[in-house]
């Protein structure tokens, strides 16, 4: 058990304590992921490192997406006729008319699917991995699926039976189907050349349990920033009279948990 320098008994070794930064909730959509995925990260930086932890700042905004939809820019980008999403209709009264809100627009499920061919039930599309259509999706109260023009619901570690319809896609023509493994992988930031082996259930377990790759990169970069700016790797405290430091403080970095 680590002992702080002030409480160490004579002859007892000391180790640095960690100074935790405040925890922060993080929504993946605020960092460019096309998925509403809220997670809490906890970081602690060793006290003898000279710099405090700084959380990555949000770059994307729901209001920016709504403003783009209200003014037609979003629909133009996708080659579609202008119409009002339910969220844009509710936000009309509070958003400015002539100036877009700050930030990059949230990415939607339609954005995430850009370039993907339509899934074919029961077989893979030529040239694509993990893009097999799966029949049998159902909609019912509380199991409503994902609309294309809003970020997807949280991808979960499971196949069928996700309670909120997280793995169901609502098509433009009113039909619905399960999201493919490739579509879910895109929602988590996996590149298209990342191949998932095994049955669909195993692939969905891996994808749903993962931290989205771009978000993991942001947190790793925050940790690297602390390490590169650190000015010391030893505890800045001389042993008190009669006290012995039995070992040098090892080079350890921040602790990060999600």
VENBEL-V519702 format. One record per pair of residues at least 4 apart in sequence whose ideal C-beta (glycine too) atoms are under 8 Angstrom apart, sorted by the first residue. I is the first residue (numbers start at 1). J is the second residue. If there is no record, write none. Layout:
I|J, I|J
//
This chain:
2|15, 2|16, 2|17, 3|7, 3|8, 3|12, 3|13, 3|14, 3|15, 4|8, 4|14, 4|17, 5|14, 5|235, 5|237, 5|240, 8|12, 8|13, 8|14, 8|243, 10|242, 10|243, 10|244, 11|242, 11|243, 11|244, 12|243, 12|244, 13|244, 13|245, 13|246, 13|247, 14|235, 14|237, 14|239, 14|243, 14|245, 15|249, 16|46, 16|47, 16|48, 16|235, 16|249, 17|46, 17|47, 18|44, 18|45, 18|46, 18|47, 18|255, 19|44, 19|45, 19|46, 19|47, 19|52, 20|42, 20|43, 20|44, 21|43, 21|44, 21|45, 21|52, 21|53, 21|55, 23|40, 23|41, 23|42, 24|40, 24|41, 24|55, 25|38, 25|39, 25|40, 26|30, 26|31, 26|38, 26|39, 26|40, 26|41, 26|55, 26|215, 27|31, 27|36, 27|37, 27|38, 27|58, 28|33, 28|35, 28|36, 28|37, 28|38, 28|39, 28|212, 28|215, 29|33, 29|34, 29|35, 29|36, 29|37, 29|60, 29|62, 29|106, 29|107, 29|151, 30|58, 30|59, 30|60, 30|61, 30|106, 31|56, 31|58, 31|59, 31|60, 31|214, 31|215, 31|218, 32|59, 32|60, 32|104, 32|107, 32|214, 33|37, 33|107, 33|151, 33|187, 33|188, 33|189, 33|212, 33|214, 33|215, 34|106, 34|107, 34|108, 34|109, 34|111, 34|112, 34|151, 34|152, 34|186, 34|187, 35|112, 35|151, 35|152, 35|153, 35|154, 35|155, 35|187, 35|188, 35|212, 36|151, 36|152, 36|153, 36|154, 37|154, 37|155, 37|212, 38|154, 39|211, 39|215, 39|258, 40|258, 41|55, 41|219, 41|256, 41|257, 41|258, 42|256, 42|257, 42|258, 43|53, 43|55, 43|222, 43|223, 43|254, 43|255, 43|256, 43|257, 44|53, 44|254, 44|255, 45|49, 45|51, 45|52, 45|53, 45|226, 45|254, 45|255, 46|252, 46|253, 46|254, 47|235, 48|232, 48|233, 48|234, 48|235, 48|236, 48|249, 49|226, 49|227, 49|230, 49|232, 49|233, 49|254, 50|229, 50|230, 50|231, 50|232, 51|225, 51|226, 51|229, 51|230, 51|231, 52|226, 53|222, 53|226, 53|254, 54|222, 54|225, 55|222, 56|218, 56|219, 56|221, 56|222, 58|103, 59|103, 59|104, 60|64, 60|103, 60|104, 60|105, 60|106, 60|107, 61|65, 61|101, 61|102, 61|103, 61|104, 61|105, 61|106, 62|66, 62|87, 62|106, 63|67, 63|91, 63|95, 63|101, 63|103, 64|68, 64|100, 64|101, 64|102, 64|103, 64|104, 64|105, 64|106, 65|69, 65|74, 65|105, 65|106, 65|108, 66|70, 66|85, 66|87, 66|88, 66|91, 66|95, 67|71, 67|95, 67|96, 67|100, 67|101, 67|105, 68|73, 68|74, 68|100, 68|105, 69|73, 69|74, 69|75, 69|84, 69|85, 69|87, 69|88, 69|149, 70|84, 70|88, 70|91, 70|92, 70|95, 72|76, 72|82, 73|77, 74|78, 74|105, 74|108, 74|149, 75|80, 75|81, 75|82, 75|83, 78|110, 84|88, 84|89, 85|89, 85|147, 85|149, 85|150, 86|90, 87|91, 87|150, 88|92, 91|95, 95|101, 96|100, 96|101, 106|151, 107|111, 107|112, 107|151, 108|112, 108|148, 108|149, 108|150, 108|151, 109|113, 109|146, 109|147, 109|148, 109|149, 109|150, 109|151, 109|152, 109|169, 109|187, 110|114, 110|148, 110|149, 112|152, 112|183, 112|186, 112|187, 113|148, 113|183, 113|186, 116|128, 116|131, 116|182, 116|183, 116|186, 117|125, 117|128, 117|131, 119|125, 119|131, 119|132, 119|133, 119|177, 119|180, 119|183, 120|124, 120|125, 120|132, 120|133, 121|133, 121|134, 121|135, 121|177, 122|132, 122|133, 122|135, 123|132, 123|133, 124|128, 124|129, 124|130, 124|131, 124|132, 125|131, 125|132, 128|182, 128|192, 129|182, 129|192, 129|193, 129|195, 129|196, 130|180, 130|181, 130|182, 130|185, 130|195, 130|196, 130|203, 131|180, 131|181, 131|182, 131|183, 132|180, 132|181, 132|200, 133|177, 133|178, 133|180, 134|177, 134|178, 134|180, 134|200, 135|177, 135|178, 136|160, 136|178, 137|145, 137|167, 137|168, 137|169, 137|176, 137|177, 137|178, 138|143, 138|168, 139|143, 139|144, 139|145, 139|165, 139|168, 139|176, 142|163, 142|164, 142|165, 143|163, 143|164, 143|165, 143|168, 144|164, 144|165, 145|165, 145|168, 145|169, 145|170, 145|176, 146|150, 146|152, 146|153, 146|165, 146|166, 146|168, 146|169, 146|170, 146|179, 147|170, 148|169, 148|170, 148|171, 148|172, 152|166, 152|179, 152|187, 153|164, 153|165, 153|166, 154|166, 155|166, 155|167, 155|184, 155|187, 155|188, 155|207, 155|208, 156|162, 156|166, 156|167, 156|208, 157|204, 157|205, 157|206, 157|207, 157|208, 157|209, 158|162, 158|167, 158|201, 158|204, 158|205, 158|208, 159|167, 159|200, 159|201, 159|204, 160|167, 160|178, 162|166, 162|167, 167|178, 167|179, 167|184, 167|204, 168|176, 168|177, 168|178, 168|179, 169|176, 169|177, 169|178, 169|179, 169|183, 170|174, 170|176, 171|175, 171|176, 171|177, 179|183, 179|184, 179|187, 180|184, 181|185, 181|196, 181|200, 181|203, 181|204, 181|207, 182|186, 182|192, 183|187, 184|188, 184|204, 184|207, 184|208, 185|190, 185|192, 185|194, 185|196, 185|207, 186|190, 186|192, 188|207, 188|210, 188|212, 188|213, 189|212, 189|213, 189|214, 189|215, 190|194, 190|207, 190|210, 190|213, 196|202, 196|203, 196|206, 196|207, 197|202, 197|203, 198|202, 198|203, 199|203, 200|204, 201|205, 202|206, 203|207, 204|208, 205|209, 206|210, 211|215, 211|216, 211|219, 211|258, 212|216, 213|217, 214|218, 215|219, 216|220, 217|221, 218|222, 219|223, 219|256, 219|258, 220|224, 221|225, 222|226, 223|227, 223|253, 223|254, 223|256, 224|228, 225|229, 226|230, 226|253, 226|254, 227|253, 227|254, 232|236, 233|249, 233|250, 233|251, 234|248, 234|249, 235|249, 239|243, 239|244, 239|245
//
